[in-house]
Amino acid sequence: MKMTINLRKVLFFLLTLCLIGSAYAQDTALKEAEVAYTKEDYAKAIELYEGILKSNGESAAVYYNLGNAYYKAGKIAPAILNYERCLLLDPGDSDARFNR
């Protein structure tokens, strides 16, 4: 019984570490994408935002930023698509609604 409780504690601790590591990695990738966008390296920003979506799942904010990067890169159709994806997750996002 005591062994089971200790095993649960260890598993809980390891799971917590994994979640913290994942959140840190996403935060780092978001910052890198924002820097690329600010430096007008839209291709790099697009690559990073798409990687974030692939590794961390859907996010209205990331879809919105990806839409902006596509727009700035002159790729209007993918920009609109990502604004629409943003709106599916956050229908009240007035910026995405305006941009589409």
KEKE-3310 file (N, C-alpha, C; in steps of 0.2 Angstrom, whole numbers, plus 5000, padded with zeros to 4 digits):
npx = (5004:5009:5020:5013:5007:5018:5023:5013:5015:5028:5025:5016:5024:5033:5024:5020:5032:5034:5024:5027:5039:5034:5026:5035:5043:5034:5032:5044:5046:5035:5040:5051:5045:5038:5048:5054:5043:5043:5055:5052:5053:5044:5042:5049:5043:5030:5034:5037:5025:5017:5023:5022:5008:5007:5014:5008:4994:4978:4976:4968:4975:4987:4983:4978:4990:4997:4989:4991:5005:5005:4997:5006:5016:5011:5002:4987:4975:4979:4980:4967:4961:4967:4963:4949:4950:4955:4943:4934:4938:4938:4925:4922:4933:4937:4947:4952:4940:4938:4950:4948)
npy = (4994:5006:5008:5009:5022:5030:5028:5034:5047:5050:5048:5058:5069:5068:5070:5083:5090:5087:5095:5108:5109:5108:5119:5129:5127:5131:5144:5149:5147:5154:5167:5168:5167:5179:5188:5185:5190:5203:5207:5207:5195:5185:5172:5164:5167:5161:5148:5145:5148:5138:5127:5128:5126:5113:5105:5109:5110:5117:5135:5150:5162:5160:5155:5168:5176:5169:5171:5185:5185:5178:5187:5198:5192:5192:5182:5180:5171:5160:5168:5173:5160:5156:5167:5163:5151:5155:5162:5151:5146:5156:5165:5178:5187:5201:5208:5197:5195:5207:5207:5197)
npz = (5000:5004:4995:4984:4986:4986:4973:4966:4970:4965:4951:4949:4952:4941:4930:4932:4931:4917:4911:4915:4908:4895:4894:4896:4885:4875:4878:4875:4861:4857:4860:4851:4839:4839:4839:4827:4819:4822:4817:4804:4797:4791:4785:4794:4806:4803:4801:4814:4822:4816:4820:4834:4835:4830:4840:4852:4850:4846:4847:4849:4849:4844:4831:4827:4827:4817:4806:4804:4801:4789:4782:4781:4774:4762:4758:4757:4756:4766:4777:4779:4781:4794:4802:4802:4809:4821:4825:4826:4838:4847:4846:4849:4846:4841:4834:4825:4818:4812:4803:4794)
capx = (5000:5014:5023:5008:5006:5025:5024:5009:5018:5033:5022:5013:5029:5036:5020:5021:5038:5033:5019:5030:5044:5030:5024:5041:5045:5029:5033:5051:5044:5031:5044:5055:5040:5036:5054:5054:5038:5045:5061:5049:5055:5038:5043:5052:5037:5025:5036:5037:5018:5014:5027:5018:5001:5008:5016:5004:4987:4975:4976:4965:4980:4992:4980:4978:4996:4999:4986:4995:5011:5003:4995:5012:5020:5007:4998:4980:4971:4981:4979:4960:4960:4969:4958:4943:4952:4955:4936:4931:4940:4936:4921:4922:4939:4935:4953:4952:4934:4940:4955:4946)
capy = (5000:5012:5008:5012:5029:5033:5028:5039:5054:5050:5049:5065:5074:5068:5073:5090:5092:5087:5100:5114:5109:5110:5126:5134:5127:5134:5151:5151:5147:5160:5173:5167:5169:5186:5192:5185:5194:5210:5208:5206:5188:5182:5165:5161:5167:5156:5141:5144:5147:5132:5122:5128:5123:5106:5102:5111:5110:5123:5141:5156:5168:5158:5156:5175:5178:5166:5174:5191:5183:5176:5193:5202:5189:5193:5176:5182:5165:5157:5173:5172:5153:5156:5171:5159:5146:5159:5163:5145:5144:5162:5169:5185:5190:5207:5209:5192:5196:5213:5206:5192)
capz = (5000:5005:4989:4979:4987:4984:4966:4964:4971:4960:4944:4949:4951:4934:4926:4934:4927:4910:4910:4916:4903:4889:4895:4895:4878:4871:4879:4871:4854:4855:4860:4845:4833:4840:4837:4819:4816:4823:4812:4797:4795:4791:4784:4800:4811:4800:4803:4822:4824:4814:4824:4840:4834:4829:4846:4858:4849:4844:4851:4845:4849:4839:4824:4825:4825:4811:4801:4803:4798:4782:4778:4780:4769:4756:4757:4759:4758:4772:4782:4781:4784:4801:4806:4803:4814:4827:4827:4828:4845:4850:4841:4851:4845:4836:4829:4820:4814:4807:4799:4789)
cpx = (5004:5018:5019:5007:5013:5025:5019:5012:5024:5030:5019:5018:5032:5031:5020:5027:5038:5029:5023:5035:5040:5028:5030:5044:5041:5030:5039:5049:5040:5035:5049:5051:5039:5042:5055:5049:5040:5051:5058:5051:5049:5038:5045:5046:5032:5027:5036:5030:5015:5017:5023:5011:5002:5010:5012:4997:4985:4975:4973:4971:4985:4989:4980:4985:4999:4996:4989:5001:5010:5001:5001:5016:5017:5003:4991:4976:4973:4980:4972:4958:4962:4965:4952:4944:4952:4947:4932:4932:4938:4932:4920:4928:4938:4941:4953:4946:4935:4945:4953:4942)
cpy = (5006:5013:5011:5020:5033:5033:5033:5046:5055:5052:5056:5070:5074:5071:5081:5093:5093:5093:5107:5115:5111:5117:5131:5133:5131:5142:5153:5151:5153:5167:5173:5169:5176:5190:5191:5189:5201:5212:5207:5200:5184:5175:5161:5161:5162:5149:5140:5144:5141:5126:5122:5125:5115:5102:5104:5111:5117:5129:5147:5161:5166:5158:5163:5177:5175:5169:5181:5190:5182:5182:5197:5199:5189:5187:5177:5176:5162:5161:5172:5166:5153:5161:5167:5154:5149:5160:5157:5144:5150:5167:5177:5189:5195:5208:5204:5193:5202:5211:5201:5195)
cpz = (5000:4998:4984:4979:4985:4976:4963:4964:4966:4953:4944:4948:4944:4929:4926:4930:4920:4908:4910:4910:4896:4889:4893:4888:4873:4871:4875:4864:4852:4855:4853:4839:4833:4837:4830:4816:4816:4818:4805:4794:4795:4790:4790:4805:4809:4802:4810:4824:4822:4818:4831:4840:4833:4836:4852:4856:4847:4849:4847:4844:4844:4832:4822:4823:4818:4805:4799:4800:4791:4779:4777:4775:4762:4754:4760:4761:4764:4778:4784:4784:4792:4805:4807:4809:4821:4830:4829:4836:4849:4846:4843:4849:4839:4831:4823:4815:4809:4802:4793:4784)
residu = (MET:LYS:MET:THR:ILE:ASN:LEU:ARG:LYS:VAL:LEU:PHE:PHE:LEU:LEU:THR:LEU:CYS:LEU:ILE:GLY:SER:ALA:TYR:ALA:GLN:ASP:THR:ALA:LEU:LYS:GLU:ALA:GLU:VAL:ALA:TYR:THR:LYS:GLU:ASP:TYR:ALA:LYS:ALA:ILE:GLU:LEU:TYR:GLU:GLY:ILE:LEU:LYS:SER:ASN:GLY:GLU:SER:ALA:ALA:VAL:TYR:TYR:ASN:LEU:GLY:ASN:ALA:TYR:TYR:LYS:ALA:GLY:LYS:ILE:ALA:PRO:ALA:ILE:LEU:ASN:TYR:GLU:ARG:CYS:LEU:LEU:LEU:ASP:PRO:GLY:ASP:SER:ASP:ALA:ARG:PHE:ASN:ARG)
# end
